[in-house]
């Protein structure tokens, strides 16, 4: 992993934690449907990471795999750090943990560790999908600029 992957991953973590505390301050943090707003943060950070990757490596041949990985690596870092944050937070906030247990299919067997594990897997899936979709957007833009140069 490159240094930029960690920096963009930390940016994603900061955005997710800030959003969590904004929702907590607005007393909306138990509304689990609002977690889909996180996808906006994933798209933004992934787009920045892919763009940075191609700016730093201008001589590298355009490749879907390298582009998807350039967006996916920061997502992995961000999701791992956010999952650790949530595990620590849920260990101390029994009200939120109870709300999660009431809505989850696993019920009372869910604990802060397993809830964070589910969050980790969900984030990995979202990160991969968003990286692929972002790469499709970047690809379309690069094809347009390539055709203009001909």
C-alpha positions in Angstrom: 0.0 0.0 0.0 1.1 3.5 -0.7 1.2 6.4 1.7 -1.7 8.1 -0.2 -3.9 5.0 0.4 -3.6 5.6 4.2 -4.1 9.3 3.9 -7.3 8.9 1.8 -8.4 6.1 4.2 -8.0 8.4 7.2 -10.0 11.0 5.3 -12.8 8.5 4.8 -12.7 7.5 8.4 -12.8 11.1 9.5 -15.8 11.8 7.3 -17.7 8.7 8.6 -17.0 9.5 12.2 -17.9 13.2 11.7 -21.2 12.1 10.0 -21.9 9.7 12.9 -21.5 12.4 15.5 -23.6 14.9 13.5 -26.3 12.3 13.3 -25.9 11.6 17.0 -26.1 15.4 17.7 -29.3 15.6 15.7 -30.6 12.5 17.5 -30.9 10.6 14.2 -28.1 8.1 14.8 -30.6 5.3 15.5 -32.2 5.8 12.0 -30.2 3.1 10.2 -31.6 4.1 6.8 -29.4 7.2 6.9 -26.3 5.0 6.6 -26.7 5.1 2.8 -25.5 8.7 2.9 -22.1 7.1 3.6 -21.9 6.1 0.0 -21.5 9.7 -0.9 -18.3 9.8 1.2 -17.1 6.6 -0.4 -17.6 8.0 -3.9 -15.8 11.3 -3.0 -12.8 9.7 -1.5 -12.6 6.9 -4.1 -12.7 9.5 -6.9 -10.0 11.5 -5.2 -7.8 8.4 -4.7 -8.2 7.3 -8.3 -7.5 10.8 -9.7 -4.5 11.1 -7.5 -3.2 7.7 -8.6 -3.3 8.7 -12.2 -1.8 12.1 -11.6 1.1 10.5 -9.7 1.6 7.8 -12.3 1.0 9.5 -15.7 3.1 7.1 -17.6 1.3 4.0 -16.4 -1.0 2.4 -19.0 -4.7 2.8 -18.3 -5.9 -0.4 -16.5 -9.2 -1.1 -14.9 -7.7 -3.3 -12.2 -5.1 -0.8 -11.1 -7.8 2.0 -11.1 -10.3 -0.1 -9.0 -7.5 -1.1 -6.6 -6.4 2.6 -6.3 -9.9 3.4 -5.1 -10.5 0.2 -3.1 -7.3 0.3 -0.9 -8.3 3.6 0.8 -11.8 2.3 1.3 -10.4 -0.8 3.1 -8.2 1.4 5.3 -11.2 3.7 6.1 -13.6 0.9 6.8 -11.2 -1.0 9.0 -10.5 2.1 11.1 -14.2 3.0 11.3 -15.1 -0.5 12.3 -12.6 -0.3 15.2 -14.1 3.0 16.2 -17.6 1.6 16.2 -16.5 -1.5 18.2 -15.1 0.8 20.9 -18.1 3.2 20.7 -20.7 0.4 20.9 -18.9 -1.1 23.9 -19.6 2.1 25.8 -23.1 3.1 24.4 -25.5 0.4 25.5 -28.5 2.4 24.2 -27.3 2.3 20.6 -26.2 -1.4 21.0 -29.7 -2.3 22.3 -31.3 -0.4 19.3 -29.1 -2.4 16.9 -30.0 -5.7 18.7 -33.7 -4.9 18.4 -33.5 -4.4 14.7 -31.0 -7.1 13.8 -32.0 -10.6 12.8 -29.4 -12.0 15.3 -31.0 -10.2 18.2 -29.4 -10.3 21.6 -26.6 -12.5 20.4 -25.2 -9.5 18.5 -22.4 -7.8 20.5 -20.1 -4.8 19.7 -17.5 -7.1 18.0 -19.9 -8.9 15.7 -21.7 -5.6 14.9 -18.4 -4.1 13.9 -17.6 -7.2 11.9 -20.8 -6.9 9.9 -20.0 -3.2 9.4 -16.6 -4.2 8.1 -17.9 -6.6 5.6 -20.6 -4.2 4.4 -18.0 -1.5 4.0 -15.7 -3.8 2.0 -18.6 -4.6 -0.3 -19.6 -1.0 -0.7 -15.9 0.0 -1.2 -15.5 -2.5 -4.0 -18.7 -1.6 -5.8 -18.1 2.2 -5.5 -14.5 1.7 -6.7 -15.7 -0.1 -9.8 -18.4 2.5 -10.5 -16.0 5.4 -10.0 -13.5 3.7 -12.3 -16.2 3.5 -15.0 -16.7 7.3 -14.6 -13.0 8.0 -14.7 -12.7 5.6 -17.7 -15.3 7.5 -19.7 -13.6 10.8 -19.0 -10.2 9.5 -20.0 -11.6 8.1 -23.3 -13.1 11.5 -24.1 -9.8 13.3 -23.4 -7.9 10.7 -25.3 -10.2 11.2 -28.4 -9.7 14.9 -28.2 -5.9 14.5 -28.4 -6.2 12.5 -31.6 
